[in-house]
Amino acid sequence: MLRIDNLVKSFAGEKARGKKKAQAGHTTVFAVNDVSFEVKEGELFTLLGPSGCGKTTTLRSIAGLERPDSGTITVGDRVMFSAKGASNRQVTNLPANQRGLGMVFQSYAIWPHMTVFDNVAFPLQVRKRSERPSKAEIEERVSRVLETMELSEQAGRQATKLSGGQQQRLALARALVIQPPLLLLDEPLSNLDAKLRESLRYELKRLQRELGITSVYVTHDQVEALALSTHIAVMQAGSVVQLGKPREIYETPANKFVAEFIGTSNFIPGTVRAREGAHASVETVNGALYLESAIDLPVGSEAVVSIRPEAVQLSRESRPDAANEWHGTVMARAFLGDAVDHVVAVGKHEMRARVNPSVSIEPGTQVYLQLDPAKISLVPVG
């Protein structure tokens, strides 16, 4: 459905603003640096990363709101943008209004002087006469999408009199009414409170599955990305550093940045001492750790062991059958409702353990930490 090949978008750096490129001191900042990925029909594909990583610039390039320096953007069998760089004078760059894509912005961007119905109908009403649906068809399509978004009863109300969640659904309805081949969503839930955001997150996922909408979703919210996505591209400094399914990225991060950004993790530096197939032994300052990892690091390599807090089991007694067991002292605990977080001092490190709320061990207690080899990730240094 959507294919991005070697997309590059740069901006003039601080020293170059107000100066010609030929001047000394010109710098170039690559907002998107050789990004490639493919989104299959019916997928919800998420671009995830911190502020400034290039995810929104990539989305705006797909929409036609930014002109890349080079690369190719194809939706279905239509080339939206194609250029091989500054030396290539033959550039394909369809204007945003000719791409036929739906887009939902972070701000609702609704028209305050219009009713809910008119807001949704407007993108159809302003089409060229040759492409504009009949009045009856517009009414039928708008009514159908309002029903889907559970806004039928609000059709005659002024758009500004809707709640925040309703306004966001209105923005989504306006994007869907044009029946786009691709829907682009730029952090559409970030302005909502936590409870409403969670509710609309599941609503979006339901709609995406029921309607089969191919979507590209931009967010910095890891939980949102894990809950919604078919596939995730994690971005850092303009590049895609890992691409995969949500579970793959969470359980087997490609590097320390991904492990840190996606959720919380305990990081223990070490050296690979033995390896046989997927099984490896890593020597750390707290002792050896046995683990299973698809990342092939040769014996003697420096590495970082990543252990998620929920993969750490706590007990007051030793378990001789445990493959990995460390001894420590509880330093602090915090009740989170659905879990209890414990901070445990183990040698020179502090380990976080997230356990069932029925387990709550007071600070100062000596405990044993059991670490499942299958739930430990090995990531390269750097």
LOPA-561664 format. One line per 3 residues: number of its first residue (from 1); their letters; for each residue x, y, z of N, C-alpha, C. Coordinates in pm, whole numbers, plus 50000, padded with zeros to 5 digits. Layout:
BEGIN
NUM) a) X/Y/Z/X/Y/Z/X/Y/Z | ...
***
This chain:
BEGIN
1) mlr) 50083/49879/50000/50000/50000/50000/50087/50126/50000 | 50171/50140/50104/50262/50255/50113/50405/50205/50113 | 50486/50266/50029/50628/50229/50025/50713/50356/50029
4) idn) 50805/50359/50123/50900/50470/50136/51039/50415/50108 | 51110/50477/50016/51245/50432/49981/51345/50546/49994 | 51442/50528/50083/51558/50618/50095/51518/50765/50106
7) lvk) 51421/50793/50191/51370/50930/50207/51470/51014/50286 | 51500/51133/50232/51591/51227/50298/51526/51365/50298 | 51528/51429/50417/51481/51566/50427/51573/51640/50521
10) sfa) 51633/51748/50472/51727/51825/50553/51680/51969/50566 | 51729/52034/50671/51701/52175/50694/51833/52246/50722 | 51835/52375/50697/51955/52453/50729/51970/52461/50880
13) gek) 52095/52443/50926/52122/52451/51069/52125/52594/51118 | 52150/52609/51247/52148/52742/51310/52243/52839/51242 | 52362/52794/51208/52462/52884/51150/52424/52931/51010
16) arg) 52334/52854/50944/52304/52884/50805/52182/52974/50788 | 52107/52995/50893/51985/53074/50879/52017/53219/50838 | 51949/53262/50733/51970/53398/50686/52094/53414/50601
19) kkk) 52160/53302/50569/52281/53309/50487/52267/53219/50366 | 52346/53242/50267/52346/53156/50151/52419/53026/50184 | 52378/52920/50115/52438/52789/50144/52588/52787/50115
22) aqa) 52629/52870/50024/52770/52868/49987/52858/52933/50092 | 52797/53005/50184/52876/53075/50283/52948/52980/50377 | 53060/53023/50428/53133/52942/50527/53049/52930/50653
25) ght) 53058/52815/50716/52983/52794/50839/52845/52734/50816 | 52810/52704/50688/52680/52644/50661/52675/52503/50718 | 52568/52473/50788/52548/52338/50841/52414/52285/50795
28) tvf) 52403/52154/50787/52280/52090/50744/52233/51995/50852 | 52106/52003/50887/52046/51913/50985/51955/51818/50910 | 51979/51688/50925/51896/51588/50858/51781/51547/50949
31) avn) 51662/51598/50918/51544/51561/50996/51502/51418/50965 | 51518/51378/50840/51493/51240/50796/51613/51197/50715 | 51675/51087/50754/51802/51050/50694/51798/50906/50642
34) dvs) 51765/50892/50513/51764/50761/50446/51665/50664/50511 | 51542/50706/50522/51438/50623/50585/51366/50541/50478 | 51351/50412/50505/51278/50321/50415/51189/50229/50498
37) fev) 51066/50210/50454/50978/50110/50515/50859/50088/50423 | 50783/49983/50453/50666/49949/50374/50548/49922/50466 | 50432/49973/50430/50309/49951/50507/50213/49872/50419
40) keg) 50171/49755/50467/50080/49672/50389/49936/49717/50408 | 49851/49678/50316/49711/49717/50319/49645/49667/50448 | 49570/49757/50513/49498/49720/50634/49578/49732/50762
43) elf) 49707/49768/50753/49791/49779/50872/49775/49915/50939 | 49802/49917/51070/49823/50042/51141/49970/50046/51177 | 50044/50129/51105/50189/50136/51116/50225/50261/51196
46) tll) 50304/50245/51300/50336/50358/51388/50481/50401/51375 | 50500/50533/51363/50633/50594/51373/50647/50643/51516 | 50738/50584/51589/50752/50610/51733/50891/50665/51763
49) gps) 50897/50767/51846/51027/50820/51886/51012/50949/51964 | 51121/50998/52021/51117/51123/52099/51101/51244/52008 | 51078/51360/52067/51068/51484/51990/51196/51508/51911
52) gcg) 51180/51549/51786/51296/51580/51703/51357/51461/51632 | 51293/51344/51639/51352/51225/51576/51320/51214/51428 | 51224/51295/51377/51192/51294/51235/51060/51226/51200
55) ktt) 50986/51181/51299/50863/51106/51269/50756/51195/51204 | 50736/51317/51258/50635/51406/51200/50678/51457/51063 | 50807/51483/51043/50856/51526/50912/50832/51416/50809
58) tlr) 50851/51290/50849/50823/51179/50759/50675/51176/50721 | 50588/51193/50821/50444/51192/50795/50405/51309/50705 | 50458/51427/50732/50425/51545/50651/50477/51530/50507
61) sia) 50586/51458/50491/50637/51431/50357/50542/51340/50280 | 50486/51241/50348/50387/51152/50285/50264/51232/50245 | 50222/51324/50333/50101/51405/50308/50122/51509/50198
64) gle) 50247/51543/50168/50275/51647/50070/50291/51784/50131 | 50304/51789/50265/50321/51917/50335/50469/51954/50351 | 50557/51860/50323/50702/51885/50319/50756/51827/50189
67) rpd) 50853/51895/50131/50917/51842/50010/51051/51781/50047 | 51067/51650/50036/51194/51586/50070/51306/51626/49973 | 51429/51600/50014/51543/51625/49926/51556/51514/49822
70) sgt) 51531/51392/49866/51542/51277/49776/51463/51160/49832 | 51448/51057/49750/51374/50939/49791/51248/50920/49709 | 51170/50820/49746/51047/50787/49674/50935/50757/49772
73) itv) 50816/50810/49744/50696/50782/49823/50590/50732/49726 | 50544/50608/49747/50444/50547/49659/50327/50499/49742 | 50206/50534/49701/50083/50485/49765/50007/50404/49661
76) gdr) 49992/50274/49685/49934/50188/49583/50022/50187/49460 | 49965/50221/49346/50045/50229/49223/50073/50374/49182 | 50045/50468/49275/50069/50610/49245/50197/50659/49311
79) vmf) 50284/50721/49232/50405/50781/49286/50371/50922/49333 | 50378/50944/49463/50347/51075/49519/50467/51169/49513 | 50585/51110/49534/50709/51189/49529/50822/51100/49483
82) sak) 50908/51155/49399/51026/51080/49355/51134/51179/49312 | 51253/51163/49369/51369/51244/49332/51493/51172/49381 | 51599/51179/49303/51723/51112/49339/51826/51205/49400
85) gas) 51787/51329/49428/51881/51422/49489/51886/51552/49413 | 51977/51640/49458/51985/51775/49400/52022/51773/49252 | 52095/51671/49209/52141/51666/49070/52032/51620/48974
88) nrq) 51925/51561/49028/51818/51511/48944/51710/51618/48926 | 51695/51668/48806/51600/51778/48782/51458/51726/48761 | 51441/51599/48725/51309/51545/48703/51253/51494/48836
91) vtn) 51167/51574/48893/51112/51543/49024/50961/51528/49013 | 50909/51419/49068/50764/51402/49080/50725/51445/49220 | 50633/51540/49229/50590/51588/49360/50444/51633/49352
94) lpa) 50352/51537/49377/50210/51570/49371/50174/51665/49483 | 50098/51770/49456/50053/51861/49562/49967/51784/49663 | 49962/51835/49785/49888/51768/49893/49742/51746/49856
97) nqr) 49680/51846/49788/49536/51834/49757/49506/51738/49644 | 49611/51684/49579/49591/51586/49472/49626/51444/49517 | 49673/51431/49640/49714/51298/49687/49597/51215/49738
100) glg) 49489/51281/49778/49371/51207/49821/49388/51131/49950 | 49476/51180/50038/49501/51113/50165/49425/51182/50277 | 49387/51107/50378/49323/51165/50495/49427/51196/50600
103) mvf) 49408/51306/50673/49503/51340/50777/49431/51398/50898 | 49471/51349/51016/49418/51399/51142/49535/51458/51220 | 49524/51585/51256/49633/51655/51322/49622/51646/51474
106) qsy) 49727/51689/51540/49729/51693/51687/49621/51787/51739 | 49608/51904/51676/49496/51993/51709/49376/51946/51628 | 49256/51970/51679/49137/51917/51613/49115/51981/51477
109) aiw) 49151/52109/51462/49141/52180/51333/49000/52173/51275 | 48899/52185/51361/48761/52186/51312/48717/52329/51285 | 48617/52345/51200/48568/52479/51168/48461/52519/51270
112) phm) 48489/52621/51351/48399/52654/51463/48263/52709/51420 | 48255/52767/51300/48129/52829/51256/48035/52727/51190 | 48080/52601/51181/47998/52499/51114/47944/52398/51214
115) tvf) 47835/52333/51173/47782/52223/51253/47870/52100/51235 | 47842/51999/51314/47915/51873/51303/47897/51816/51162 | 47773/51813/51113/47745/51760/50980/47823/51836/50873
118) dnv) 47819/51969/50880/47886/52051/50778/48037/52036/50782 | 48094/52017/50902/48238/51994/50913/48280/51870/50836 | 48201/51764/50849/48234/51638/50783/48206/51647/50633
121) afp) 48101/51717/50596/48064/51726/50454/48156/51816/50373 | 48221/51911/50439/48297/52015/50368/48403/51960/50271 | 48485/51859/50309/48586/51809/50214/48526/51755/50084
124) lqv) 48401/51706/50090/48335/51656/49970/48275/51771/49890 | 48225/51871/49959/48158/51983/49893/48254/52073/49815 | 48380/52077/49856/48477/52167/49790/48556/52098/49679
127) rkr) 48523/51974/49650/48592/51906/49538/48554/51971/49405 | 48637/51947/49306/48605/51995/49172/48470/51940/49128 | 48398/52017/49049/48263/51978/49011/48260/51838/48949
130) ser) 48361/51807/48869/48364/51676/48801/48385/51560/48899 | 48441/51590/49017/48471/51485/49115/48376/51489/49235 | 48292/51591/49240/48208/51611/49357/48090/51514/49356
133) psk) 48065/51442/49465/47948/51353/49472/47820/51435/49470 | 47712/51368/49440/47582/51437/49442/47545/51472/49585 | 47449/51562/49598/47405/51605/49731/47354/51487/49812
136) aei) 47280/51397/49746/47226/51280/49816/47339/51188/49863 | 47441/51171/49776/47552/51083/49813/47634/51144/49928 | 47653/51276/49924/47724/51343/50033/47650/51320/50165
139) eer) 47520/51339/50161/47440/51322/50284/47450/51178/50334 | 47446/51081/50242/47452/50940/50280/47589/50905/50340 | 47698/50956/50277/47832/50925/50326/47860/50990/50460
142) vsr) 47815/51115/50476/47836/51185/50602/47758/51117/50714 | 47635/51079/50686/47551/51013/50788/47613/50880/50829 | 47668/50808/50733/47728/50677/50763/47851/50691/50851
145) vle) 47937/50789/50819/48059/50804/50898/48030/50861/51036 | 47928/50948/51046/47890/50999/51179/47835/50887/51266 | 47761/50794/51204/47709/50680/51279/47824/50591/51327
148) tme) 47921/50571/51240/48038/50491/51278/48112/50552/51395 | 48122/50686/51397/48195/50755/51502/48105/50790/51622 | 47979/50739/51618/47883/50761/51726/47858/50911/51750
151) lse) 47842/50983/51638/47816/51127/51646/47685/51166/51577 | 47604/51067/51540/47481/51095/51466/47390/51193/51541 | 47380/51175/51673/47291/51261/51751/47343/51403/51765
154) qag) 47472/51422/51732/47532/51556/51743/47539/51628/51609 | 47481/51570/51504/47500/51622/51368/47464/51769/51353 | 47360/51815/51422/47316/51953/51406/47378/52051/51503
157) rqa) 47464/52002/51593/47525/52091/51693/47644/52166/51636 | 47674/52281/51695/47796/52352/51660/47915/52267/51706 | 48015/52260/51622/48129/52172/51650/48201/52209/51780
160) tkl) 48203/52339/51812/48276/52382/51932/48203/52346/52061 | 48080/52298/52050/48005/52261/52170/48021/52113/52205 | 48108/52045/52132/48137/51905/52160/48246/51896/52266
163) sgg) 48252/51781/52332/48361/51756/52427/48490/51733/52350 | 48602/51728/52421/48732/51705/52355/48735/51574/52280 | 48683/51468/52342/48681/51338/52275/48593/51337/52153
166) qqq) 48478/51406/52160/48388/51414/52046/48450/51495/51933 | 48521/51602/51968/48587/51682/51864/48696/51601/51794 | 48766/51517/51868/48869/51435/51805/48806/51332/51712
169) rla) 48690/51276/51753/48620/51182/51666/48565/51253/51543 | 48526/51380/51561/48480/51459/51446/48593/51480/51345 | 48712/51512/51395/48827/51529/51306/48856/51399/51230
172) lar) 48841/51287/51300/48863/51156/51236/48755/51128/51132 | 48630/51163/51164/48520/51143/51069/48542/51224/50942 | 48590/51347/50957/48615/51433/50840/48723/51375/50750
175) alv) 48822/51307/50812/48928/51244/50732/48877/51118/50663 | 48786/51046/50728/48739/50919/50674/48635/50937/50563 | 48561/51048/50564/48449/51064/50471/48496/51069/50326
178) iqp) 48620/51108/50302/48671/51113/50164/48716/50975/50116 | 48705/50875/50206/48742/50736/50175/48886/50729/50121 | 48980/50774/50202/49119/50780/50156/49183/50642/50148
181) pll) 49277/50622/50055/49350/50495/50052/49444/50482/50171 | 49480/50597/50230/49574/50597/50342/49535/50707/50439 | 49534/50674/50568/49500/50770/50672/49625/50802/50753
184) lld) 49655/50931/50767/49773/50977/50840/49727/51042/50970 | 49785/51000/51082/49744/51053/51213/49866/51104/51288 | 49867/51234/51317/49980/51298/51383/49946/51325/51531
187) epl) 49982/51232/51618/49957/51242/51763/49815/51290/51793 | 49713/51223/51739/49576/51274/51750/49517/51270/51891 | 49578/51193/51983/49521/51180/52117/49598/51257/52223
190) snl) 49702/51328/52185/49793/51388/52283/49729/51501/52363 | 49622/51564/52311/49558/51675/52383/49449/51630/52479 | 49427/51500/52489/49319/51448/52572/49372/51402/52707
193) dak) 49282/51397/52807/49325/51347/52937/49347/51197/52931 | 49416/51142/53032/49462/51003/53027/49349/50903/53008 | 49238/50921/53081/49128/50825/53073/49061/50828/52936
196) lre) 49038/50948/52883/48976/50962/52752/49070/50911/52643 | 49199/50936/52660/49297/50888/52563/49294/50736/52553 | 49286/50670/52669/49282/50524/52670/49155/50473/52603
199) slr) 49042/50540/52630/48915/50500/52569/48919/50513/52418 | 48969/50627/52368/48975/50650/52224/49080/50563/52156 | 49181/50524/52232/49283/50434/52177/49219/50304/52132
202) yel) 49133/50247/52216/49066/50123/52181/48960/50146/52072 | 48899/50265/52072/48803/50299/51968/48872/50306/51832 | 48990/50366/51829/49068/50374/51705/49106/50235/51654
205) krl) 49148/50151/51747/49188/50015/51707/49069/49938/51652 | 48952/49954/51716/48831/49886/51669/48794/49934/51528 | 48795/50066/51508/48761/50122/51378/48858/50076/51270
208) qre) 48986/50078/51304/49087/50041/51207/49068/49896/51162 | 49034/49809/51255/49013/49668/51220/48883/49647/51143 | 48775/49711/51189/48645/49691/51125/48641/49749/50984
211) lgi) 48702/49866/50965/48698/49933/50835/48816/49895/50746 | 48917/49831/50804/49034/49791/50725/49113/49909/50673 | 49119/50017/50751/49186/50139/50707/49338/50122/50719
214) tsv) 49409/50147/50611/49555/50149/50618/49597/50283/50677 | 49674/50279/50786/49703/50401/50860/49850/50411/50897 | 49899/50535/50899/50032/50564/50954/50010/50658/51072
217) yvt) 50058/50618/51188/50028/50686/51314/50159/50735/51375 | 50164/50862/51411/50283/50920/51472/50256/50945/51620 | 50347/50900/51707/50332/50924/51850/50468/50913/51919
220) hdq) 50476/50975/52038/50591/50956/52124/50553/50871/52244 | 50426/50829/52249/50372/50753/52361/50392/50604/52335 | 50482/50542/52414/50515/50402/52392/50395/50310/52414
223) vea) 50316/50338/52519/50200/50254/52548/50100/50259/52433 | 50078/50379/52381/49989/50398/52267/50036/50316/52148 | 50164/50323/52119/50220/50250/52005/50206/50100/52023
226) lal) 50235/50050/52142/50226/49906/52167/50083/49857/52158 | 49987/49938/52205/49847/49897/52208/49782/49900/52070 | 49822/49995/51985/49752/50017/51859/49812/49946/51738
229) sth) 49943/49930/51736/50014/49906/51610/50014/49761/51561 | 50015/49750/51429/50047/49624/51364/50200/49610/51358 | 50266/49717/51316/50412/49725/51315/50454/49863/51366
232) iav) 50575/49868/51422/50630/49993/51475/50767/50017/51414 | 50793/50142/51375/50927/50185/51337/50975/50281/51445 | 51077/50243/51519/51133/50329/51622/51237/50419/51555
235) mqa) 51222/50551/51574/51312/50646/51509/51400/50718/51610 | 51522/50745/51567/51619/50820/51647/51703/50904/51553 | 51709/51034/51577/51793/51125/51499/51774/51110/51349
238) gsv) 51648/51099/51306/51617/51095/51164/51624/50960/51098 | 51660/50856/51172/51673/50722/51114/51584/50621/51186 | 51548/50516/51116/51475/50405/51177/51577/50310/51237
241) vql) 51573/50293/51370/51672/50208/51437/51619/50068/51464 | 51488/50050/51461/51431/49915/51469/51291/49917/51412 | 51259/49810/51338/51127/49796/51279/51077/49655/51308
244) gkp) 50956/49645/51362/50902/49512/51391/50766/49519/51455 | 50714/49403/51494/50586/49397/51565/50607/49447/51707 | 50500/49497/51771/50513/49552/51907/50581/49458/52006
247) rei) 50541/49332/52008/50602/49238/52103/50750/49217/52075 | 50787/49209/51947/50928/49190/51911/51013/49306/51961 | 50963/49427/51941/51040/49545/51980/51052/49555/52131
250) yet) 50944/49520/52201/50947/49528/52348/51036/49420/52408 | 51027/49298/52357/51099/49186/52419/51241/49169/52367 | 51266/49212/52243/51401/49196/52187/51448/49328/52124
253) pan) 51473/49431/52205/51520/49559/52150/51653/49544/52078 | 51668/49619/51968/51790/49607/51887/51910/49676/51951 | 51886/49776/52036/51996/49847/52101/51945/49909/52231
256) kfv) 52035/49974/52302/52000/50029/52433/51899/50142/52420 | 51909/50222/52314/51813/50331/52296/51670/50277/52291 | 51648/50173/52212/51514/50115/52199/51469/50057/52333
259) aef) 51558/49988/52401/51523/49928/52531/51486/50036/52633 | 51556/50149/52630/51527/50258/52723/51398/50331/52686 | 51376/50350/52556/51262/50430/52513/51132/50352/52524
262) igt) 51135/50222/52495/51014/50140/52502/51003/50083/52642 | 50927/50148/52727/50906/50099/52863/51024/50127/52954 | 51031/50049/53063/51137/50063/53163/51220/49935/53164
265) snf) 51349/49949/53187/51434/49831/53188/51551/49848/53285 | 51600/49735/53335/51723/49733/53414/51839/49701/53319 | 51944/49781/53324/52059/49760/53235/52181/49719/53317
268) ipg) 52238/49606/53280/52357/49555/53348/52467/49533/53245 | 52580/49605/53254/52689/49582/53158/52758/49449/53186 | 52809/49388/53080/52877/49260/53099/52957/49221/52977
271) tvr) 53011/49100/52979/53092/49046/52870/53042/48907/52836 | 53025/48881/52706/52980/48748/52663/53092/48648/52688 | 53065/48546/52772/53167/48447/52808/53151/48316/52734
274) are) 53030/48283/52696/53005/48157/52623/52880/48174/52540 | 52875/48097/52429/52758/48104/52343/52742/47972/52269 | 52620/47924/52267/52588/47802/52191/52448/47818/52134
277) gah) 52440/47847/52003/52311/47874/51942/52253/48002/51999 | 52128/47995/52046/52062/48112/52104/52096/48128/52251 | 52162/48030/52310/52194/48035/52453/52330/48103/52475
280) asv) 52333/48192/52574/52457/48265/52602/52475/48281/52751 | 52601/48299/52790/52636/48329/52929/52709/48462/52929 | 52662/48555/53013/52721/48688/53022/52773/48710/53163
283) etv) 52899/48748/53174/52960/48775/53305/52937/48921/53341 | 52879/48945/53459/52855/49081/53508/52923/49096/53645 | 52923/49217/53697/52985/49241/53828/52908/49170/53939
286) nga) 52783/49135/53912/52703/49065/54012/52700/48915/53992 | 52779/48866/53896/52782/48723/53868/52733/48693/53728 | 52737/48565/53692/52698/48524/53557/52547/48526/53539
289) lyl) 52506/48557/53416/52364/48550/53379/52351/48460/53257 | 52257/48368/53263/52230/48279/53150/52103/48329/53081 | 52109/48338/52948/51997/48395/52875/51984/48335/52737
292) esa) 51872/48367/52672/51848/48326/52534/51833/48452/52451 | 51914/48465/52347/51912/48587/52266/51939/48555/52120 | 51859/48618/52033/51878/48601/51888/51992/48687/51837
295) idl) 52036/48785/51918/52146/48873/51876/52277/48797/51888 | 52346/48784/51776/52467/48702/51772/52590/48788/51803 | 52628/48790/51929/52750/48860/51971/52857/48756/52002
298) pvg) 52976/48769/51944/53081/48670/51967/53133/48672/52110 | 53190/48561/52152/53250/48549/52285/53357/48657/52303 | 53355/48724/52417/53448/48831/52446/53392/48970/52419
301) sea) 53274/48977/52354/53213/49107/52322/53157/49174/52447 | 53172/49307/52452/53107/49384/52556/52959/49398/52519 | 52873/49387/52616/52730/49392/52589/52656/49450/52708
304) vvs) 52529/49478/52688/52442/49525/52795/52326/49427/52808 | 52301/49381/52927/52187/49294/52953/52068/49382/52992 | 51956/49361/52925/51834/49437/52954/51731/49344/53017
307) irp) 51682/49384/53135/51584/49303/53208/51464/49390/53244 | 51348/49359/53191/51228/49434/53223/51187/49411/53368 | 51134/49513/53438/51095/49497/53578/50995/49383/53602
310) eav) 50903/49361/53507/50805/49255/53525/50864/49115/53505 | 50988/49109/53453/51055/48980/53436/51135/48940/53560 | 51137/49027/53661/51211/48999/53785/51113/48946/53889
313) qls) 51136/48825/53936/51054/48767/54042/51124/48785/54176 | 51046/48817/54278/51101/48838/54412/51052/48730/54508 | 51140/48685/54597/51099/48593/54703/51191/48611/54822
316) res) 51141/48575/54939/51221/48586/55060/51314/48466/55078 | 51291/48363/55002/51372/48241/55013/51436/48209/54878 | 51553/48143/54888/51626/48104/54768/51555/47989/54697
319) rpd) 51568/47987/54563/51515/47877/54483/51632/47812/54410 | 51679/47699/54459/51796/47633/54402/51780/47596/54254 | 51655/47579/54210/51632/47538/54071/51635/47656/53973
322) aan) 51645/47779/54023/51643/47898/53937/51771/47907/53854 | 51756/47934/53724/51873/47945/53636/51958/48067/53671 | 51891/48176/53708/51960/48299/53748/51898/48347/53880
325) ewh) 51980/48357/53982/51930/48407/54110/52033/48498/54174 | 51988/48619/54208/52074/48715/54277/52014/48747/54413 | 52100/48789/54504/52058/48825/54638/52066/48976/54653
328) gtv) 51967/49037/54720/51968/49182/54736/51886/49227/54853 | 51875/49360/54867/51800/49422/54977/51701/49522/54920 | 51576/49510/54964/51474/49604/54919/51503/49743/54975
331) mar) 51512/49843/54883/51541/49980/54924/51416/50066/54930 | 51321/50038/54841/51197/50118/54835/51091/50038/54763 | 50965/50076/54784/50854/50012/54714/50746/50118/54687
334) afl) 50666/50092/54584/50558/50184/54548/50439/50105/54497 | 50322/50132/54554/50200/50065/54511/50143/50138/54390 | 50122/50065/54279/50076/50125/54154/49934/50087/54120
337) gda) 49867/50014/54207/49731/49971/54180/49729/49829/54126 | 49775/49811/54001/49777/49678/53942/49909/49606/53963 | 50003/49669/54031/50134/49609/54058/50201/49685/54172
340) vdh) 50309/49626/54225/50392/49694/54324/50535/49697/54270 | 50590/49817/54262/50729/49833/54219/50821/49827/54339 | 50927/49746/54328/51030/49739/54432/51163/49781/54373
343) vva) 51239/49859/54446/51378/49890/54409/51467/49808/54500 | 51549/49722/54440/51632/49627/54516/51779/49654/54487 | 51857/49673/54592/52002/49692/54577/52067/49555/54560
346) vgk) 52136/49538/54447/52209/49414/54419/52351/49453/54384 | 52443/49434/54478/52582/49475/54456/52588/49624/54427 | 52643/49662/54311/52657/49802/54274/52537/49856/54197
349) hem) 52438/49772/54176/52324/49814/54095/52195/49816/54176 | 52102/49898/54128/51966/49896/54181/51875/49837/54074 | 51804/49732/54110/51715/49663/54018/51570/49698/54051
352) rar) 51492/49723/53946/51349/49744/53964/51275/49614/53937 | 51184/49578/54027/51102/49458/54011/50956/49498/54022 | 50877/49463/53922/50733/49494/53923/50657/49364/53941
355) vnp) 50592/49349/54057/50531/49221/54092/50381/49238/54120 | 50314/49124/54136/50172/49122/54167/50142/49205/54292 | 50030/49279/54293/50000/49364/54410/49984/49288/54541
358) svs) 49966/49156/54531/49957/49076/54654/50093/49059/54721 | 50201/49092/54646/50338/49083/54700/50386/49224/54731 | 50412/49251/54858/50463/49383/54897/50563/49362/55010
361) iep) 50691/49384/54979/50799/49355/55074/50856/49487/55125 | 50861/49501/55254/50902/49629/55314/51051/49653/55297 | 51091/49782/55287/51233/49817/55272/51317/49760/55386
364) gtq) 51440/49722/55350/51532/49662/55447/51530/49511/55448 | 51432/49451/55380/51420/49305/55377/51518/49244/55277 | 51584/49135/55319/51671/49060/55230/51584/48974/55137
367) vyl) 51610/48980/55007/51528/48905/54911/51617/48837/54807 | 51553/48746/54731/51620/48680/54620/51546/48717/54491 | 51623/48748/54389/51567/48784/54259/51591/48668/54163
370) qld) 51482/48617/54104/51494/48512/54003/51467/48573/53865 | 51557/48546/53772/51554/48607/53639/51541/48498/53533 | 51429/48496/53464/51402/48394/53362/51491/48418/53240
373) pak) 51575/48320/53199/51664/48338/53082/51590/48379/52955 | 51465/48334/52938/51390/48365/52817/51341/48508/52814 | 51345/48577/52929/51294/48714/52937/51404/48817/52955
376) isl) 51528/48775/52928/51643/48866/52936/51690/48897/52796 | 51710/49024/52765/51756/49065/52632/51903/49103/52638 | 51972/49073/52529/52113/49109/52514/52123/49214/52404
379) vpv) 52180/49329/52435/52191/49435/52335/52338/49476/52322 | 52380/49511/52199/52520/49553/52180/52550/49683/52252 | 52676/49703/52285/52718/49830/52342/52726/49933/52230
382) g) 52676/50057/52257/52681/50163/52156/52552/50175/52080
***
